[in-house]
């Protein structure tokens, strides 16, 4: 099991990350035809941001997470749910049984996998005719506060980019030859966060950490100074949940 990125230091800050838009999740679950009792494999489950709504839908969820600290936080959040089970694995090697799942999901994790290898593993896991989905939360960069945050980041990292997490995934899914009828789904959510929680959420930003390197700490401190300068108790952060769902091809 090879893991290129270590999320250990980010695991507690991930608890401050936004939830996914309920409208987007509702659309995905209905397209997938999910019913109470269906079995789901949630890959890269992290601290259970997607695991929890899947369980609330009535699904039996096998949550797969490679990082021990992230998995521990996810287990604490779902400890009261007997139908949620956690194990260690990656998107490419889940260690879960073949032909066993009604739905396989990647919540903010598909971009850290070898996507073609992860799609092959997903095809192996799914029952015939069942669905796969990948999704992310994207900040609305037209929002004035988020615009200023982007300016602060790009002043320190001129070539800063979001990588594959903001790409359209349709071509990637089609290239596998394993899935069909790919559909894009979107939903919107506004997260209200205290200033200190918003700062803590930035400490979980793996994309920024990877590109900033040793400058990560100083950049977060600049963001903290800006957010505190707003002289507000909380801010309202607009997000779009963007998702892609496709059916297992026979």
Secondary structure, DSSP 8 states (H G I E B T S, - for coil): ---SS--GGGTTGGGGS----HHHHHHHHHHTT--TT-EEEEET-TTSTTHHHHHHTT-EEEEE-S-HHHHHHHHHHTTT-TTEEEE---SS-----TT-EEEEEEES-GGGS-HHHHHHHHHHHEEEEEEEEEEEEEE-TTSHHHHHHHHHHHHH-TT---GGGGS--HHHHHHTTSEEEEEEEEEEEEEEEEHHHHHHHHTT-HHHHHHHGGGHHHHHHHHHHHHHHT--SEEEEEEEEEEEEEEE--
